[in-house]
Amino acid sequence: MSESPRIAVFAYSDVGHACLSLLLERGANVVAVFTHEDNPNEQQWFPSVAQLAEGADLQVFKPEKLRRVDWEARIREEIRPDLVLSFYYRNMIPSWLLAVPPLGAFNMHGSYLPRYRGRAPVNWAVLHGETQTGATLHVMVKEPDAGDIVDQEAVPIGPDDPAIAVMQRVKQAAVTVLGRQLDALLAGTAPRQPQNEAEATYFGGRKPEDGRIDWSRPAKEVHNLIRAVTHPYPGAFTDEIEEGRLLVWRSRVVDGASSAAPGTVVSREPFTIACGEGCLELLEFEWM
């Protein structure tokens, strides 16, 4: 009996951990796991891919970059992957590596492609007030998240859902999609459907400074920003209140209009601030 296809996994974060767990449960022939060193300045709210892989006696690598001069010969001659799978790996996988596995290279993206290509797709979807996102398994190509779609699963976004709640749904959707398509991936028969480029949107990474509140925006938009960057993310903040910097973790849109200028505290009990349209009640916050 021939050896089952050799899989090189590139993974990080909770989606990476969940998808690698599924591969191990299914007895897939994972021969190497590439992941990242944890950033000490980032809250580690997700389980460790490295620890999971090491516990399964897998080879684990944490290169800062996949430089061709450092890695091509080793991947081709030692790791020899038949299939490459990427699950929330944070670096772009270079074109030379995509050409190595005969069964192809596939990525699990945290949106319902072609919308929200790029970084932090769940956070962006929540910030823009979307009512749906999802997980999409797609062929990897040179351009980020632009390859043919293999399969995808939609998940809902409620009007008050924080990004982390949506992220948990996306994780489960990713596991569902991978489980549905694993046999086809290993057999080289996974379906492919080109993306509709006319519907594609792309967003870049987010920084803590991007959580600054603009009170001139409508209350609903400020509310969406708050739930997009609340725990475990750095949070939304403002420096425009008299007491100093205010971090806002949870909010509620208040019905009705206000004649107060944006950024004005219109009530202390409950703590309510005027926006460009309407007002926002702050349900959970802290002064810095």
N, C-alpha and C positions, 0 to 999 in steps of 0.2 A: 504494500500500500504506500503510495507516494505521500510525502510530507505535505501537510496543509499549507496554504499560502503564508509566506512570511510577512508579517505586518510591522511596519515602523509607525509608532504613534507619536504625534506632536500634540501636547496637551497641557492645559493649565486651568485653574479656577474650578468652580463647582461643576460646570458642564464637562470639563476635561476629566474630572474625577469620576463623575457618573458614567460617562461613556466608556472610559477605561474599565471601570467596574463591570459593565455589561460584557465587554470583550472577554474579560477573565472568567466571568460566570458562564459564558458560552463556549469556553475552551478554545478561544481563538489563539493562533500561534503568534503572539506578540513577541518580537525578538529584540526590540529596543524602544525606549521611551525617551523622548526629548521634552524637557520642560524648562522652567526658569528658576533662578534663585529668587526667594521671596524678598520683596522690597521692605526694608525695616521701617520706611516712612508710610507704608500702606497698611491699613487694617486688614488682617488676614481672617476674613469671615468665612472662607471656604476651606474645605479639607485639602490636604496635600497630595498632589499627584505623585510627587517623588516618593513619599512614604508608602503609598499604595503600591507603586511599582517595585520598590525595594523589598516590600513585604512579600511580593510574589516572585522574588529572585530574578527580576528582569534587569537588563542593562539600563542604566539611567545616565543621561547626559544633560548638561546645563550650559551649553555654549551661549555666550553673549550674542554672537553672530554665526550664521552658517556660511562661513567663508569657503569658497570653492577650493582654494588651495589647501585648506585644513581638513575638509570633510569629504570631498568627492570620492577619493580613492577608498577611504575607510567605509563609506556607505555602500559603494559599489562592490567592494571586494570582501568586506567583513560582515556587514549587516545584511546586505543583499535583499532588500525588501521587494516582495512581489506587489505589495500594496502599501500606500501611504495614507494615513488618516490623521486629520488635524481637528482638534476639538478645543477651541478657545486658546490656541497657541498665539502668543502676542506678537511675534515677529512674522513678517512676510517670508514664506518659504520660497527660496530662489528658483528661477526657471530651470536651471540645470538639474536640481533635485526632482522637480516635477516630472522630468523626462526619464528618471531612473526606473520606477516600478512598472513592470509590464501590465499590471492590472489597473494602473492609474493612481491618481492622487485626488483625495476628496476632503472637503472641509465642512464642518458643521457650523453654520452661522446663526446668530441669535436674532433673526428677524424673518419676516415672511417676504423673502426676496421676490422681485428686485428692489423693494423699498428698504431703506435704511442699510445700505452697504456701508462698510467702514467700521469705525471704532464705536464702542459703547452703544450698540443699537437699541438695547432695552431702555436705557436712560433717555436717549433721544426720542424714542417713541412715546414714552410717558410725558416728557416735556412738551411735546407737540399735541398732547391731548388725544392721541390715537385710542381707538376702542378695541384694536386687535393688533397682535404681532404674531410671532411664531418662531419655529426653528426650521432651518432649511439645510439639507445636505446637498452639496453641489460639487461639481468638478472644479478643481483648482486650475486657474490660468494665471497669466502674468498680472492682469489687473485684479485688484481686490474684489472678491465676492461677485465676480462677473461671469463665472463659468456656468455651464448647463446645469439645470436643476435635476437632481435625482428623485428627491421626495421632500415634502414639507408638511408640517402640522401647525395649524393655527391655534392661538390661545387668546382668551379675552383679556381686556384691560378695563377695569372698572374706573369710574370717575374719581375715586379717592384712593385707588391702589397705589402704594409706594412701589418704587422700582424693584425692591428686593422681592416683593410678593410676585411680581410679574416674572422676575428672574427665575423663581422656583418653578413656575409653570413652564417657562421656556426650557429649563433643564429637563423636566419630565417629558416634554415634547421631543427634545433631542434624543432621549433614550428610546422613546417610542419609534422615532424615525430610523435610528440606527438598528434597532431590533428588527424592524420590518425589512430592511434592505441588506443586512449583513450577508446573508447567503448569496444574494445576487452580486454583491461586491466581490466576494471571494470567488465566485464563478465567472466574473468578468461580464455579467449580463445585466448590470444595473441600468435602468432606463435613464434617458437623458432628454431634457426638454430645454431648448434655448430660452434665455430670459428675454423679456420684452424691454428693450433698452429705452423705449419711450416712457416707461413707467419707473425707471430706475432713479433712486435718490441716493446721495452719498453724504456722510457726515464724518468729521474727524474726531480725534480724541478730545476728552474734556479735562480741564484743570480745576483745582479748587476755586480759583478766581472766577470761573464761569458760574459759580453759584451766587454771585452778587445780585441782589434783588433790585429791579427797576420798578419803583412804585408807580411810574407813569403808565405801566402796562395794565390791561384789565385784570381784575381780581382773579379770574379763572386762569389766566396765563401765569400769574405769580404762584397760585396754588399748584399748578402743574410743575413749575420749576421746583418748588419745595418737595413735592413727593418724588420727583425724579432724582434728587440728590440727597434725600434724607438717609438716615442710618441704613447700611454701614458706610455710606459715602460721606464726603466731607461736610455736606449740609449747605443750605441756602443762608445767606447772611445780609445784613444791612449795617451801614455806619451812619445812617441818617436820623436815628432816634437820639434824643438828648443824652441818655444814660451811657451811650457808647456802642460798641459792636454787639449786635444781637444775632444769635444763631437761631434759625427757625427750623423745627423738625416736623411739625404737623400743623395743618391749618384747615379752615373751613370757609368757603365762599358765603358771604352774607347777602341775603336777598335785599334788593332795593338800592336806590342811587344815593350818592352822598355829594354834598356841595363842598366838602373840605378838600384842600389841596392834596395831591398825591404825597404819601409819606407822613401825613398828619395822624397822630394818635387821636382817634375820635372817641375811644372809650378805654378805660383801664380795667373795668370789670364788666364783661369779658374784654380782654386786651384785643382791640380792633384797630386796624390801620386802613386809611383811605387809599384807594388805588386810582388809576386813570379812569377806570369804570368800576363802580361798586367798591365794596370794602372786604377786607379779609380778617377773620378772627384767628388769632394765633392760639392754638390748642396746646402746643408743646414747644418750649423755647428756652434759651438760656442766654444770660449776659456774659460777655467775655471781657 
